[in-house]
Amino acid sequence: MKLLEEMIEKHGRVLSGNILKVDSFLNHQVDPNLFMKMGEDFYEKFKDKKITKVLTLEVSGIGIALTTAFFFKVPMVFAKKIASKTLVDDAWKSTVYSFTKDREYEIRVEKKYLTQDDNVLIIDDFLANGKALGGLIDLCNQSGAKIEGIGIAIEKAFQEGGRLYREKGYEVYSQAMIKEFKDGNVVFER
């Protein structure tokens, strides 16, 4: 997606450890116009699928997943990372490792919000090693929900996540695919 690539080039910063900082428009301060265009782009890519639910992981995937769900006219569900007194024990659970936070989280979705009757589009902000995506897939598998596709805002194509899930047969669409970071700049796979 050209607009997202332009935003990354203009406002993104490459940090040590192969980390891309996009907090000025994607995952701290957000650009609502960009998010609407991203949601519409995911809709255009997957509109021929019978999507009944959009699934993401809190926190940074929520905005993009919400705009995507808006275009599909379906509910959006986010897996929670943080335990809450209002979250019941009747939930699908999985453990994921966060590269940027260097810790594991137990993620959960209440069973009534993700069922075998759902056709799911998974949306997330980043795909690198695929650990977060693996947790979301695990939740779908536990519930019996069918995964219709996976939409990623930014994929680090030089890491294994995207390749791994494509080889497993999942349809993975990334709006911006990063080939490498070179001299502090982002090089896109085109």
N, C-alpha and C positions, 0 to 999 in steps of 0.2 A: 504494500500500500504506500504509494508515493508520499502522501501527506504525512504519514507516521515517520517514514524515513527522513523526510525533511525536518521534522520536529526533533528527531534524534540528532541529526547532524548539527542543527542550530542550537539546541538547548541541552543535549545530553553531555555528560562528562564521563570519561573513562578513568576509573580508579584502579589502584593496584589490586592484583588478585583476580583480574578479568571481570571486574564489576562495572556495570554501566549504571550511572546515576541519572535517573530521569524524573527526579522528584518535583521539578518545576512544572510538569504537565501531565504526568501519568500516575505517580503513586504517593504523592503527598499533597501538593496543589494539583488540581486536575483542570483540564481544558474541556468544558462540557461540549463545545462544538466538535472538537476532535473525537470525543467519546461517542457522540451521536453518529459521526461518520464511520467510526470503527464498528459500532453496532450494526449499522446499515450494510457495511462491507461483509461482516460475518453472515448477515441475513442473506445477502445476494449469493454468497458461496454455498450456503446450506439450505436454501429455501425449498429445494425439491425433497428434502427429508421431512418426515412427519414428527417434528420436534414437539414434545409436550412439556418439556422443562429445560431450563438452562441451569447448569450447576457450576459453581466456582468455589474458591477457597477464600476465606476472609484474610486479609483485608483488601489488598490492592486489586484483586480481580472483580470486586463487587461493582464498581462503576461501569466497567466494560460489559460485564455480564448483564447488568440491568438494562443498558441501552440495547443490547442484543435481544433480550427477552421482550423489550418494548416492540421491536420490529416483528418478532414472531407472534406477539400477542399471547404469550404464555408466562407462567410464573418463573421467577428466578429463585433458586435456593443456594445459600452459601453454607459450606461446611465450616463449623465453628472450631477455632483453635483453643479458645479460652473457656475453661469450665465456668458454668453459670448456675446459680441457684434455680433458675427457671427452666433449665434444660433437663429433660427427663432422662432416665436411664434406658428407655426404650429407643435406642438409637443405633445406627450403623456406625462403627468406629474403625479407624485405621491410624497408623502411626506414620508420620512423615518427618523427614529431616530438612531443615532450612539451611541452605548454604550461606546466605547472607547473615543469618542470626546465629549460625553454628550451634543449633540445638534441635532436639526432637520435639514434636508436638503430637498430641493425640487429637485427631480431627473427628468430628461427629456431625451426623445429620439425623434428626428424628425420623424414625421409620415411616411415619405417616406422610412425610414430605418427599420420600423417594421410594417408589414401589415398582413391582414387576410390570405394571401397566405403563410405565414411563419410557419415552424415547428421548434420550438426553443428548444435549449438546453441551460439552464441557468447554468452558471459557476460562483462560487465565492470562495474567499479564506477561509472565516470563516462562520460557522453557529452556532449561540448561541441562542438568543431569537427569531430570525427569522424576525426581522423588515426590514432589507435590502432586504431579499428574498421576503418578502411580497410586497415591493415596485416594485420589478422586475416582480413579478407575476401580479400585478395590471397593469403595463404597457402592458404586453402581453394581459391581458383580455380586456383592453380598445381598443387595436388594432385589436382584433379578432385572433391574432396569437395562434397557438396550442402549448402548452408546452409538449414536448416529454420526458423531463427528467430534473433532477437537479443534477449537479455535484458539490460537495463541497470538498475543500482540507482538511480542519480541522473542524470537528464538535465537539462541546462541548455537548456530549450526556446527561450530567447532567442538561442541560438547555432545555427549552421546544420546541425550534424551529423545530428540526428534527422530533420529535414525532408529533407535530401539523400538519406539512405538509404531513407526511406519512399518518396520519389519514384522511386528506382531499383527499387522493388518488393519490398524486404525487409520482412518482418514484424518490426517493432521494438516491443518492450514495455518500458516504463520503469516502475519501481515508484514513483518519486517524480519528478514533472516540475516543475521550477522555472520559473516565468513570469518572475520578476525578483528582484533584490535591491533592497530599498527601505528606506532609513534604517537600514541594518545588519541588516535582517530578511529572511527568506526568504518570498517570496510564491509559493505553489504554483498550478499550473494544475489546475483541477478541473473 
